[in-house]
Amino acid sequence: MIRTEYPRPHFKRPKWTNLNGEWLFEYDDHDVGVTDKWYKEHSFSKSIHVPFVYQAALSGIHDTTFHDRVWYKRQFRLQKEKRSLYLLHFGAVDYEAMIWVNGQLAGSHQGGHTSFQLDVTSLVHTGDNELVVQAVDSSTDLDQPRGKQYWKEKSESIFYTRTTGIWQTVWLETVHQSHLSHVSFTPDIDEKQIKLDYHIHGVASNLELEVSISFNGTTIVNDRMTVLNEQGQRQYSIVHPATQHEEWLWSPENPSLFDVTFKLHEGTKVVDEVESYFGMRKVSVSNGEVYLNNKPYYMKLVLDQGYFPDGVLTAPSEESFIQDIKLTKQLGFNGARKHQKVEDPLYYYWADRLGLLVWGEMANSYIYSERAVERLTKEWLDVIKRDYNHPCIVAWVPINESWGVPDLLTSAKQRHHSVAMYHLTKSIDQTRFVMSNDGWEHTQSDLCTIHDYEASKEILKERYRTHDGALSFLPSGKNLYAPGYQYSGEPILVTEFGGISFKQSDWDGWGYSHATTEEEFLKGYAAVIEALYESPLVRGFCYTQLTDVEQEINGLVTYEREPKAAIEKIRAITIGKE
């Protein structure tokens, strides 16, 4: 199985080469690869199917034992063109990567969840080229942002199989020496405008950037500007007869998108062309309620950890993302909280297209240290920059349940880090909600989010009947707010709850509460959902969870995506009385 789809559809060019498929592979358990110059000459003893990690069945290896250093090698052919640059892209490599092209060091990267690129123009030539990658991923390093990847060999509790090395698409892109390197779209639905920030690589004296924006096939903007600097800004009105009656607003119910084409002209020649898109949507808070596009909106989210039985964190195919998003909507949800995983951009692309709210969450470390702060902060900035343009993403969660900041109660230093992550995120992106610490021990957050696995409808109804009841609750024995911080009227959402296990196979698993029959399962699901709907305070929820994951069997569907009860029955409970 080869992942052949274009890996970055929100910023698409025609000239690219997919480097997925069979690579040579080797463990380097004694850390001799660099010293012995494996990047120049080494007889690799294994093969692996990229982009699947060696722990995954789809890699062809399926080995879950510890191997903290691994090497990859493959050949690729190239016809080198004048005035072209060759950008080598990696969707994600967990956790550190060093890359050699034709025996020469091309560059390195740290961060297991974000994309990066290297300009390898000076290292490649016409004909056969050799690409070698070393990946280093410490299995037991607890200040490394790792999410749900377990630091023990065998999965247990809420922790699962590790991901080591290349786990998203590797590809080569051909661009002109002058090209569009980055764009960001910031929507303003109140003024009916889109703000465009663009960056140009290789500014020359006779460059012009043409921007064409269309909606439903009708062109509404056609602008051409002289490029004077590496970066610039434009603001466009999107008002047009074709966009009347607010059909242009993006939402799960109406995922309207504007198509954008960029053309970079050098005199009379087009030297770069990029296809993109954006969505016009706004999330805000008013009088203790969540608003989408200036109207009250109840968020019905499901926790989605993004694991796959044969691929671990890597989806078997693009269709897997489409199926998960469609399944989420069929079950009655309007959104997903991507839990402890920075997802593949293809997922966000299809959430944009199909209409699904997404909470974007960082994979956290498990201890606090200056090194952990540095690692998390650097990678989180890359996450925001990469995924800023996806209208589906409506919230950022840099920290979950005090992971990586376990001493918020007693440590002013850790509290400063929590609030700093909130303000850092807001300093870059003011178009989305930000949670300083989802679940409990908030410092400053746009929403008051609570994790509550109580199974009794009566207890939940009483708890969320009044503000005093909700705010005095101690989830997992933790205060809802860290010392020095307090509730200030934010909308209250229960962003983890339920977790009903319903065993569907012979192997044992666990959940927060249990059902032994479909009837019992549906009754328990209805109890917790109805309790939140009947609360006068709660403005949204996130049910745990969409799928079973390894030993955790509290999904609405199995790990193989088979519903545990009729979809229409689950959906009727999820949507409530609309």
Secondary structure, DSSP 8 states (H G I E B T S, - for coil): ----S-S-TTSB-S-EEE--EEEEEEE-TTS-TTTTTTTT-----EEEEETS-TTSGGGT----S---EEEEEEEEEE---TTEEEEEEES-EESEEEEEETTEEEEEEE-SSS-EEEE-GGG--SEEEEEEEEEE--TT-TTS--TTB-SSSS-BTTBB----EE-S-EEEEEEESSEEEEEEEEEETTTTEEEEEEEEES--TTEEEEEEEEETTEEEEEEEEE--SSEEEEEEE---GGGGGGTTBEETTEE--EEEEEEEEETTEEEEEEEEEE-B--EEEETTEEEETTEE--EEEEEE---BTTTBTS-SSHHHHHHHHHHHHHTT-SEEEETT----HHHHHHHHHHT-EEEEE----SS--HHHHHHHHHHHHHHHHHHTT-TTEEEEES-BTTTT-TTTTT-HHHHHHHHHHHHHHHHH--SSEE-SSBBS-BSS-SSEEEE-----HHHHHHHTSSHHHHHT--GGG--SB-TT----S--EEEEEEE-EEE--SSS--B-SEEESSHHHHHHHHHHHHHHHHT-SSEEEEEEE-SB-BTTB---SB-TT--BSS-HHHHHHHHH---
